[in-house]
Amino acid sequence: MLKEKRPLILVPRETPFSVIHLENMLTLARAGATILPPNPGFYTHPASLDELVDFVVARILDHLGVSNTLLPRWGREGN
């Protein structure tokens, strides 16, 4: 992806991160990748696990430029 100048989004899910994980993520970030841990935002007041998942997926899609109706973008009333 990086070689072709396409967006690379790394969504690391296993914690805790070891030094090797952190060094590899730093190398990727320096090469142009986006590191996007799947941390849900509780400021949206999710009512279910599905809404937590939708939050993370909506952020990933937003970084890829893919329109979605999972969650309004930050600062907007609707999609």
TITI-652778 format. One line per 2 residues: number of its first residue (from 1); their letters; for each residue x, y, z of C-alpha. Coordinates in nm, 4 decimals. Each point is the difference from the previous one (the first is absolute). Example, Ala and Ser with C-alpha at 12.3 -4.5 7.8 and 13.67 -1.06 7.14 Angstrom:
2
1> AS> 1.2300 -0.4500 0.7800 | 0.1370 0.3440 -0.0660
***
This chain:
79
1> ML> 0.0000 0.0000 0.0000 | 0.2704 0.2482 0.0948
3> KE> 0.2010 -0.0765 -0.3135 | -0.3052 0.0771 -0.2129
5> KR> -0.0741 0.3219 0.1975 | -0.3272 -0.1472 0.1247
7> PL> -0.1284 0.0493 0.3534 | 0.1078 -0.2627 0.2491
9> IL> -0.1927 -0.0117 0.3256 | 0.1268 -0.2258 0.2744
11> VP> -0.2595 -0.0857 0.2648 | 0.1956 -0.1792 0.2731
13> RE> -0.2308 -0.1864 0.2348 | 0.2257 -0.1983 0.2303
15> TP> 0.1309 0.1646 0.3122 | 0.2263 0.0539 0.1722
17> FS> 0.2382 0.0986 -0.2771 | 0.3560 -0.1265 0.0249
19> VI> 0.2999 0.2115 -0.0958 | 0.0107 -0.1861 -0.3320
21> HL> -0.3647 0.0904 -0.0704 | 0.0619 0.3647 0.0861
23> EN> 0.3173 0.0228 -0.2083 | -0.1737 -0.1591 -0.2989
25> ML> -0.2981 0.2351 0.0329 | 0.2366 0.2982 0.0241
27> TL> 0.1804 -0.1164 -0.3146 | -0.3317 -0.0328 -0.1827
29> AR> -0.1215 0.3402 0.1211 | 0.3227 0.1601 -0.1211
31> AG> -0.0533 -0.1691 -0.3376 | -0.3484 0.1528 -0.0292
33> AT> -0.2327 -0.2548 0.1581 | -0.2796 0.1020 0.2349
35> IL> -0.0026 -0.1787 0.3339 | -0.3610 -0.0114 0.1176
37> PP> -0.0527 -0.2055 0.3164 | -0.3602 -0.1196 0.0350
39> NP> -0.0778 0.2217 0.2990 | -0.3698 0.0819 0.0072
41> GF> -0.1130 0.3494 0.0838 | -0.2346 0.0024 0.2948
43> YT> -0.0919 0.3647 -0.0584 | -0.2623 -0.1257 -0.2470
45> HP> -0.1725 -0.1779 0.2914 | -0.0216 -0.3428 -0.1656
47> AS> -0.2914 -0.2129 0.1131 | 0.1291 -0.3334 -0.1306
49> LD> 0.3107 -0.1883 -0.1068 | -0.1129 0.0408 -0.3606
51> EL> 0.0202 0.3780 0.0396 | 0.3545 -0.0319 0.1385
53> VD> 0.1002 -0.2083 -0.3015 | -0.1744 0.2423 -0.2373
55> FV> 0.2017 0.2868 0.1502 | 0.3324 -0.1692 -0.0732
57> VA> -0.1059 -0.1143 -0.3482 | -0.1295 0.3500 -0.0834
59> RI> 0.3373 0.1508 0.0971 | 0.1858 -0.2474 -0.2203
61> LD> -0.2334 0.0628 -0.2949 | 0.0323 0.3761 0.0536
63> HL> 0.3795 -0.0247 -0.0199 | -0.0370 -0.1952 -0.3247
65> GV> -0.2379 0.2598 -0.1425 | -0.2892 -0.2451 -0.0158
67> SN> -0.3421 0.1526 0.0658 | -0.2075 -0.1735 0.2623
69> TL> -0.3071 0.0517 0.2130 | 0.1317 -0.1734 0.3113
71> LP> 0.0750 0.3208 0.1870 | -0.0061 0.3701 -0.0819
73> RW> 0.3445 0.1490 -0.0571 | 0.1363 0.2081 0.2845
75> GR> -0.1475 0.3486 -0.0037 | -0.2884 -0.0841 -0.2323
77> EG> -0.3651 -0.0475 0.0860 | -0.0568 -0.2766 -0.2562
79> N> 0.1853 -0.1943 -0.2668
***
